């Protein structure tokens, strides 16, 4: 196996505000046009918490405050082949602030969606699992 064929580690933050979750419309990389939670790549020598909060701040800015950051689920994400990711999902609760588009080359918009009634049809692969994990406690998914 070459390094090109090794899976990457992705991270995502399922941010909850009441019964609503923060989703952004992707416009770069895999999943173009799909709605996803803030996230990105796990970097060398970071803790999971450091990594998710770095990605979160890069994508939504410093004005959004969160609390109760904790593990949500793991997804073996293969639906975007040839890309293959082991995705670590974390969850937190919104405290204050509104998101800004920190990486306009990668993201079209941010908005809050009711997780029971108004999720977009085209939701990014691991995001679907985050909703299920949050509602049921299931913590491993294979796609």
MDTraj code that builds the backbone (N, CA, C; nanometers):
import mdtraj as md
import numpy as np

residues = "UNK UNK UNK UNK UNK UNK UNK UNK UNK UNK UNK UNK UNK UNK UNK UNK UNK UNK UNK UNK UNK UNK UNK UNK UNK UNK UNK UNK UNK UNK UNK UNK UNK UNK UNK UNK UNK UNK UNK UNK UNK UNK UNK UNK UNK UNK UNK UNK UNK UNK UNK UNK UNK UNK UNK UNK UNK UNK UNK UNK UNK UNK UNK UNK UNK UNK UNK UNK UNK UNK UNK UNK UNK UNK UNK UNK UNK UNK UNK UNK UNK UNK UNK UNK UNK UNK UNK UNK UNK UNK UNK UNK UNK UNK UNK UNK UNK UNK UNK UNK UNK UNK UNK UNK UNK UNK UNK UNK UNK UNK UNK UNK UNK UNK UNK UNK UNK UNK UNK UNK UNK UNK UNK UNK UNK UNK UNK UNK UNK UNK UNK UNK UNK UNK UNK UNK UNK UNK UNK UNK UNK UNK UNK".split()
xyz = np.array([
    [0.0849, -0.1180, 0.0000],
    [0.0000, 0.0000, 0.0000],
    [0.0890, 0.1238, 0.0000],
    [0.0612, 0.2161, -0.0897],
    [0.1348, 0.3418, -0.0932],
    [0.0649, 0.4441, -0.0050],
    [0.1341, 0.5537, 0.0246],
    [0.0717, 0.6574, 0.1078],
    [-0.0489, 0.7196, 0.0375],
    [-0.0505, 0.7174, -0.0952],
    [-0.1660, 0.7714, -0.1680],
    [-0.2912, 0.6887, -0.1420],
    [-0.2743, 0.5614, -0.1047],
    [-0.3871, 0.4733, -0.0820],
    [-0.4265, 0.4617, 0.0644],
    [-0.3674, 0.5391, 0.1498],
    [-0.4018, 0.5326, 0.2917],
    [-0.5187, 0.6269, 0.3209],
    [-0.6040, 0.5862, 0.4135],
    [-0.7147, 0.6755, 0.4513],
    [-0.6637, 0.7988, 0.5262],
    [-0.7364, 0.9056, 0.5143],
    [-0.7115, 1.0275, 0.5895],
    [-0.7977, 1.0265, 0.7152],
    [-0.7648, 1.1134, 0.8092],
    [-0.8487, 1.1307, 0.9282],
    [-0.9163, 1.2666, 0.9161],
    [-1.0481, 1.2641, 0.9118],
    [-1.1272, 1.3861, 0.9083],
    [-1.1941, 1.4074, 1.0427],
    [-1.2291, 1.5315, 1.0695],
    [-1.2972, 1.5661, 1.1939],
    [-1.4139, 1.6581, 1.1620],
    [-1.5174, 1.6520, 1.2436],
    [-1.6319, 1.7390, 1.2233],
    [-1.6973, 1.7730, 1.3560],
    [-1.7570, 1.8918, 1.3613],
    [-1.8254, 1.9371, 1.4829],
    [-1.9746, 1.9528, 1.4569],
    [-2.0530, 1.8728, 1.5256],
    [-2.1990, 1.8768, 1.5208],
    [-2.2422, 1.9768, 1.6274],
    [-2.2637, 2.1017, 1.5863],
    [-2.2954, 2.2096, 1.6792],
    [-2.4470, 2.2223, 1.6924],
    [-2.4948, 2.2110, 1.8155],
    [-2.6382, 2.2089, 1.8436],
    [-2.6809, 2.3391, 1.9114],
    [-2.7878, 2.3978, 1.8586],
    [-2.8482, 2.5202, 1.9132],
    [-2.9976, 2.4905, 1.9280],
    [-3.0381, 2.4477, 2.0474],
    [-3.1754, 2.3999, 2.0653],
    [-3.1911, 2.2694, 1.9911],
    [-3.2811, 2.2677, 1.8913],
    [-3.2961, 2.1489, 1.8070],
    [-3.2395, 2.1722, 1.6672],
    [-3.1619, 2.2786, 1.6533],
    [-3.1060, 2.3151, 1.5233],
    [-2.9566, 2.2857, 1.5214],
    [-2.9068, 2.2559, 1.4013],
    [-2.7638, 2.2303, 1.3844],
    [-2.7070, 2.3225, 1.2776],
    [-2.5790, 2.3525, 1.2897],
    [-2.5114, 2.4403, 1.1945],
    [-2.4589, 2.3583, 1.0776],
    [-2.5011, 2.3971, 0.9562],
    [-2.4543, 2.3316, 0.8343],
    [-2.4102, 2.4367, 0.7341],
    [-2.3061, 2.4026, 0.6592],
    [-2.2569, 2.4892, 0.5536],
    [-2.2619, 2.4185, 0.4194],
    [-2.2867, 2.4953, 0.3133],
    [-2.2909, 2.4379, 0.1786],
    [-2.1501, 2.4388, 0.1199],
    [-2.0995, 2.3180, 0.0920],
    [-1.9631, 2.3000, 0.0438],
    [-1.9506, 2.3407, -0.1026],
    [-1.8357, 2.4017, -0.1367],
    [-1.8124, 2.4329, -0.2769],
    [-1.6716, 2.3959, -0.3223],
    [-1.6014, 2.3167, -0.2447],
    [-1.4687, 2.2703, -0.2840],
    [-1.4494, 2.1272, -0.2381],
    [-1.3583, 2.0576, -0.3035],
    [-1.3208, 1.9208, -0.2686],
    [-1.4371, 1.8248, -0.2900],
    [-1.4361, 1.7131, -0.2207],
    [-1.5441, 1.6159, -0.2358],
    [-1.6683, 1.6663, -0.1624],
    [-1.7826, 1.6253, -0.2098],
    [-1.9078, 1.6696, -0.1495],
    [-1.9516, 1.8079, -0.1947],
    [-1.9081, 1.8510, -0.3115],
    [-1.9477, 1.9831, -0.3623],
    [-2.0998, 1.9911, -0.3689],
    [-2.1570, 2.1004, -0.3161],
    [-2.3007, 2.1211, -0.3169],
    [-2.3740, 2.0540, -0.2027],
    [-2.3027, 1.9760, -0.1220],
    [-2.3647, 1.9106, -0.0078],
    [-2.3505, 1.9977, 0.1172],
    [-2.4361, 1.9733, 0.2141],
    [-2.4356, 2.0485, 0.3393],
    [-2.3640, 1.9675, 0.4464],
    [-2.2693, 2.0328, 0.5142],
    [-2.1873, 1.9621, 0.6122],
    [-2.1660, 2.0471, 0.7362],
    [-2.1310, 1.9810, 0.8428],
    [-2.0913, 2.0473, 0.9667],
    [-1.9510, 2.1051, 0.9492],
    [-1.9114, 2.1994, 1.0321],
    [-1.7740, 2.2481, 1.0274],
    [-1.6767, 2.1331, 1.0531],
    [-1.5643, 2.1357, 0.9859],
    [-1.4655, 2.0309, 1.0069],
    [-1.3529, 2.0383, 0.9067],
    [-1.2706, 1.9366, 0.9078],
    [-1.1562, 1.9324, 0.8178],
    [-1.0672, 1.8142, 0.8488],
    [-0.9363, 1.8369, 0.8377],
    [-0.8382, 1.7311, 0.8569],
    [-0.7750, 1.7374, 0.9955],
    [-0.7582, 1.6215, 1.0541],
    [-0.6842, 1.6052, 1.1792],
    [-0.5368, 1.6229, 1.1467],
    [-0.4685, 1.7093, 1.2202],
    [-0.3283, 1.7417, 1.1918],
    [-0.2337, 1.6731, 1.2899],
    [-0.1131, 1.6527, 1.2442],
    [-0.0074, 1.5866, 1.3209],
    [0.0144, 1.6541, 1.4565],
    [0.0159, 1.5734, 1.5617],
    [0.0462, 1.6120, 1.7002],
    [-0.0619, 1.6972, 1.7674],
    [-0.1776, 1.7132, 1.7058],
    [-0.2887, 1.7812, 1.7720],
    [-0.3691, 1.6801, 1.8522],
    [-0.4319, 1.7263, 1.9600],
    [-0.5333, 1.6439, 2.0246],
    [-0.6600, 1.6562, 1.9393],
    [-0.7531, 1.5656, 1.9591],
    [-0.8792, 1.5729, 1.8845],
    [-0.9490, 1.7054, 1.9142],
    [-0.9491, 1.7463, 2.0409],
    [-1.0146, 1.8711, 2.0799],
    [-0.9474, 1.9920, 2.0150],
    [-0.8144, 1.9947, 2.0150],
    [-0.7421, 2.1057, 1.9507],
    [-0.7731, 2.1101, 1.8012],
    [-0.7739, 1.9938, 1.7398],
    [-0.7966, 1.9869, 1.5961],
    [-0.9361, 2.0358, 1.5580],
    [-1.0379, 1.9876, 1.6283],
    [-1.1734, 2.0270, 1.5919],
    [-1.1967, 2.1757, 1.6183],
    [-1.1405, 2.2277, 1.7260],
    [-1.1610, 2.3699, 1.7546],
    [-1.0807, 2.4581, 1.6588],
    [-0.9636, 2.4129, 1.6144],
    [-0.8879, 2.4886, 1.5135],
    [-0.9681, 2.4958, 1.3851],
    [-1.0171, 2.3813, 1.3379],
    [-1.0963, 2.3789, 1.2147],
    [-1.2238, 2.4626, 1.2296],
    [-1.2885, 2.4505, 1.3435],
    [-1.4107, 2.5266, 1.3689],
    [-1.3840, 2.6766, 1.3591],
    [-1.2796, 2.7232, 1.4251],
    [-1.2462, 2.8668, 1.4222],
    [-1.2080, 2.9131, 1.2811],
    [-1.1336, 2.8305, 1.2075],
    [-1.0970, 2.8662, 1.0700],
    [-1.2208, 2.8833, 0.9831],
    [-1.3206, 2.7989, 1.0049],
    [-1.4376, 2.7996, 0.9178],
    [-1.5474, 2.8957, 0.9603],
    [-1.5675, 2.9158, 1.0915],
    [-1.6794, 2.9998, 1.1368],
    [-1.6351, 3.1279, 1.2073],
    [-1.5080, 3.1419, 1.2396],
    [-1.4581, 3.2609, 1.3080],
    [-1.4547, 3.2445, 1.4585],
    [-1.4043, 3.3480, 1.5261],
    [-1.3854, 3.3445, 1.6716],
    [-1.5075, 3.3871, 1.7518],
    [-1.6093, 3.4411, 1.6872],
    [-1.7218, 3.4973, 1.7600],
    [-1.8205, 3.3930, 1.8121],
    [-1.8181, 3.2717, 1.7598],
    [-1.9100, 3.1672, 1.8055],
    [-1.8482, 3.0946, 1.9247],
    [-1.9194, 3.0955, 2.0347],
    [-1.8739, 3.0282, 2.1563],
    [-1.9527, 2.8990, 2.1751],
    [-1.8818, 2.7938, 2.2189],
    [-1.9444, 2.6634, 2.2394],
    [-1.9108, 2.6114, 2.3789],
    [-1.9862, 2.5102, 2.4223],
    [-1.9586, 2.4446, 2.5499],
    [-1.9867, 2.2951, 2.5355],
    [-1.9381, 2.2181, 2.6325],
    [-1.9637, 2.0739, 2.6407],
    [-1.9166, 1.9976, 2.5166],
    [-1.7947, 2.0267, 2.4712],
    [-1.7361, 1.9531, 2.3593],
    [-1.7127, 1.8080, 2.4018],
    [-1.7630, 1.7146, 2.3206],
    [-1.7479, 1.5729, 2.3543],
    [-1.7565, 1.4864, 2.2280],
    [-1.7120, 1.3619, 2.2424],
    [-1.7140, 1.2650, 2.1334],
    [-1.8578, 1.2327, 2.0925],
    [-1.8789, 1.2166, 1.9626],
    [-2.0101, 1.1797, 1.9097],
    [-2.0057, 1.0432, 1.8397],
    [-1.9187, 1.0299, 1.7371],
    [-1.9141, 0.9042, 1.6623],
    [-1.7920, 0.8985, 1.5706],
    [-1.7714, 0.7795, 1.5151],
    [-1.6666, 0.7560, 1.4142],
    [-1.7350, 0.6988, 1.2903],
    [-1.6932, 0.7465, 1.1728],
    [-1.7467, 0.6951, 1.0466],
    [-1.6312, 0.6516, 0.9573],
    [-1.6404, 0.5315, 0.9048],
    [-1.5484, 0.4847, 0.8021],
    [-1.6096, 0.5277, 0.6692],
    [-1.5699, 0.6447, 0.6214],
    [-1.6359, 0.7122, 0.5093],
    [-1.5673, 0.6774, 0.3773],
    [-1.6353, 0.5957, 0.2969],
    [-1.5802, 0.5502, 0.1691],
    [-1.6654, 0.5923, 0.0499],
    [-1.7737, 0.6648, 0.0717],
    [-1.8658, 0.6964, -0.0374],
    [-1.8110, 0.7976, -0.1365],
    [-1.6976, 0.8613, -0.1061],
    [-1.6388, 0.9598, -0.1971],
    [-1.5124, 0.9046, -0.2625],
    [-1.5093, 0.7729, -0.2861],
    [-1.3932, 0.7072, -0.3466],
    [-1.3528, 0.7806, -0.4742],
    [-1.2236, 0.7939, -0.4982],
    [-1.1142, 0.7235, -0.4328],
    [-1.0717, 0.7826, -0.2974],
    [-1.1338, 0.8897, -0.2532],
    [-1.1017, 0.9416, -0.1194],
    [-1.1616, 0.8501, -0.0135],
    [-1.0859, 0.8279, 0.0924],
    [-1.1290, 0.7408, 0.2011],
    [-1.0893, 0.8080, 0.3321],
    [-1.1851, 0.8286, 0.4204],
    [-1.1621, 0.8971, 0.5474],
    [-1.2136, 0.8154, 0.6641],
    [-1.1395, 0.8190, 0.7729],
    [-1.1935, 0.7816, 0.9023],
    [-1.2318, 0.9150, 0.9646],
    [-1.3605, 0.9365, 0.9858],
    [-1.4093, 1.0654, 1.0327],
    [-1.4469, 1.0577, 1.1801],
    [-1.3905, 1.1496, 1.2585],
    [-1.4206, 1.1605, 1.4010],
    [-1.5222, 1.2728, 1.4179],
    [-1.6398, 1.2376, 1.4652],
    [-1.7442, 1.3371, 1.4904],
    [-1.7465, 1.3749, 1.6374],
    [-1.7446, 1.5035, 1.6623],
    [-1.7577, 1.5584, 1.7968],
    [-1.8865, 1.6404, 1.7997],
    [-1.9370, 1.6673, 1.9189],
    [-2.0549, 1.7519, 1.9320],
    [-2.0304, 1.8543, 2.0422],
    [-2.0977, 1.9663, 2.0315],
    [-2.0917, 2.0722, 2.1323],
    [-2.2223, 2.1497, 2.1259],
    [-2.2452, 2.2310, 2.2291],
    [-2.3639, 2.3154, 2.2356],
    [-2.3252, 2.4603, 2.2067],
    [-2.4058, 2.5261, 2.1275],
    [-2.3877, 2.6675, 2.0968],
    [-2.4150, 2.7499, 2.2226],
    [-2.3307, 2.8501, 2.2477],
    [-2.3499, 2.9420, 2.3597],
    [-2.3895, 3.0793, 2.3083],
    [-2.3120, 3.1328, 2.2126],
    [-2.3404, 3.2665, 2.1608],
    [-2.2660, 3.2878, 2.0298],
    [-2.3059, 3.3945, 1.9593],
    [-2.2389, 3.4343, 1.8360],
    [-2.2993, 3.3697, 1.7128],
    [-2.2741, 3.4328, 1.5995],
    [-2.3209, 3.3798, 1.4718],
    [-2.2004, 3.3526, 1.3818],
    [-2.2080, 3.2457, 1.3035],
    [-2.0946, 3.2081, 1.2182],
    [-2.0741, 3.3033, 1.1019],
    [-1.9488, 3.3192, 1.0648],
    [-1.9130, 3.3902, 0.9428],
    [-1.8455, 3.2900, 0.8501],
    [-1.8349, 3.3228, 0.7256],
    [-1.7697, 3.2334, 0.6302],
    [-1.6204, 3.2638, 0.6346],
    [-1.5458, 3.1806, 0.7056],
    [-1.4026, 3.2006, 0.7225],
    [-1.3193, 3.1530, 0.6052],
    [-1.3730, 3.0627, 0.5257],
    [-1.3024, 3.0092, 0.4092],
    [-1.3947, 3.0141, 0.2878],
    [-1.4115, 3.1344, 0.2294],
    [-1.5083, 3.1495, 0.1205],
    [-1.4757, 3.0675, -0.0046],
    [-1.3518, 3.0259, -0.0198],
    [-1.3156, 2.9416, -0.1334],
    [-1.3655, 2.7972, -0.1158],
    [-1.4024, 2.7610, 0.0080],
    [-1.4460, 2.6246, 0.0371],
    [-1.5946, 2.6141, 0.0732],
    [-1.6536, 2.7276, 0.1109],
    [-1.7892, 2.7225, 0.1652],
    [-1.8729, 2.8376, 0.1124],
    [-1.9972, 2.8056, 0.0741],
    [-2.0887, 2.9058, 0.0190],
    [-2.1671, 2.9790, 0.1277],
    [-2.2132, 2.9052, 0.2304],
    [-2.3002, 2.9663, 0.3310],
    [-2.3039, 2.8822, 0.4578],
    [-2.3462, 2.9458, 0.5680],
    [-2.3783, 2.8779, 0.6945],
    [-2.5238, 2.9069, 0.7272],
    [-2.5905, 2.8091, 0.7861],
    [-2.7257, 2.8328, 0.8346],
    [-2.7587, 2.7269, 0.9396],
    [-2.8623, 2.7557, 1.0184],
    [-2.9099, 2.6633, 1.1216],
    [-3.0296, 2.5872, 1.0671],
    [-3.0305, 2.4541, 1.0866],
    [-3.1361, 2.3678, 1.0349],
    [-3.1925, 2.2828, 1.1475],
    [-3.3253, 2.2724, 1.1507],
    [-3.3900, 2.1849, 1.2486],
    [-3.3564, 2.0404, 1.2123],
    [-3.2989, 1.9671, 1.3063],
    [-3.2529, 1.8316, 1.2736],
    [-3.3667, 1.7321, 1.2575],
    [-3.4870, 1.7691, 1.2973],
    [-3.6008, 1.6779, 1.2822],
    [-3.6857, 1.7070, 1.1593],
    [-3.6811, 1.8299, 1.1080],
    [-3.7785, 1.8623, 1.0043],
    [-3.7264, 1.9368, 0.8829],
    [-3.6078, 1.9954, 0.8874],
    [-3.5693, 2.0762, 0.7718],
    [-3.4271, 2.0555, 0.7232],
    [-3.3732, 1.9363, 0.7399],
    [-3.2399, 1.9105, 0.6865],
    [-3.2445, 1.9097, 0.5341],
    [-3.1440, 1.9681, 0.4700],
    [-3.1397, 1.9605, 0.3237],
    [-3.1303, 1.8146, 0.2784],
    [-3.1772, 1.7873, 0.1574],
    [-3.1697, 1.6510, 0.1040],
    [-3.0262, 1.6075, 0.0800],
    [-2.9442, 1.6986, 0.0343],
    [-2.8068, 1.6650, -0.0014],
    [-2.7113, 1.6970, 0.1144],
    [-2.7139, 1.6087, 0.2144],
    [-2.6302, 1.6240, 0.3331],
    [-2.5054, 1.5380, 0.3168],
    [-2.3901, 1.5934, 0.3514],
    [-2.2610, 1.5251, 0.3439],
    [-2.2656, 1.3941, 0.4226],
    [-2.1973, 1.2916, 0.3736],
    [-2.2019, 1.1571, 0.4287],
    [-2.1912, 1.1454, 0.5787],
    [-2.0876, 1.1985, 0.6390],
    [-2.0712, 1.1834, 0.7839],
    [-2.1745, 1.2648, 0.8615],
    [-2.2268, 1.3706, 0.8042],
    [-2.3258, 1.4536, 0.8729],
    [-2.4539, 1.3755, 0.8998],
    [-2.4941, 1.2915, 0.8048],
    [-2.6111, 1.2057, 0.8270],
    [-2.5900, 1.1197, 0.9511],
    [-2.4688, 1.0681, 0.9650],
    [-2.4372, 0.9827, 1.0782],
    [-2.4346, 1.0609, 1.2085],
    [-2.3906, 1.1852, 1.2034],
    [-2.3895, 1.2687, 1.3240],
    [-2.5309, 1.2831, 1.3800],
    [-2.6277, 1.3065, 1.2909],
    [-2.7667, 1.3211, 1.3350],
    [-2.8136, 1.1924, 1.4013],
    [-2.7884, 1.0803, 1.3371],
    [-2.8288, 0.9515, 1.3933],
    [-2.7604, 0.9267, 1.5269],
    [-2.6312, 0.9517, 1.5340],
    [-2.5567, 0.9297, 1.6584],
    [-2.6103, 1.0174, 1.7709],
    [-2.6390, 1.1421, 1.7390],
    [-2.6892, 1.2362, 1.8399],
    [-2.8235, 1.1894, 1.8952],
    [-2.9087, 1.1383, 1.8078],
    [-3.0428, 1.0978, 1.8486],
    [-3.0472, 0.9592, 1.9139],
    [-2.9546, 0.8689, 1.8756],
    [-2.9652, 0.7299, 1.9212],
    [-2.8509, 0.6841, 2.0115],
    [-2.7387, 0.7530, 2.0073],
    [-2.6227, 0.7071, 2.0832],
    [-2.5339, 0.6101, 2.0072],
    [-2.5729, 0.5733, 1.8837],
    [-2.4872, 0.4872, 1.8026],
    [-2.3564, 0.5609, 1.7762],
    [-2.2414, 0.4925, 1.7923],
    [-2.1155, 0.5665, 1.7803],
    [-2.0203, 0.5157, 1.6731],
    [-2.0613, 0.4166, 1.5929],
    [-1.9770, 0.3713, 1.4811],
    [-2.0626, 0.3490, 1.3583],
    [-2.0110, 0.3967, 1.2439],
    [-2.0815, 0.3828, 1.1171],
    [-1.9811, 0.3420, 1.0096],
    [-2.0213, 0.2567, 0.9206],
    [-1.9389, 0.2222, 0.8046],
    [-2.0197, 0.2500, 0.6794],
    [-1.9585, 0.3195, 0.5861],
    [-2.0269, 0.3590, 0.4618],
    [-1.9547, 0.2964, 0.3455],
])
top = md.Topology()
chain = top.add_chain()
for i, resn in enumerate(residues, 1):
    res = top.add_residue(resn, chain, resSeq=i)
    for name in ("N", "CA", "C"):
        top.add_atom(name, md.element.get_by_symbol(name[0]), res)
traj = md.Trajectory(xyz[None], top)
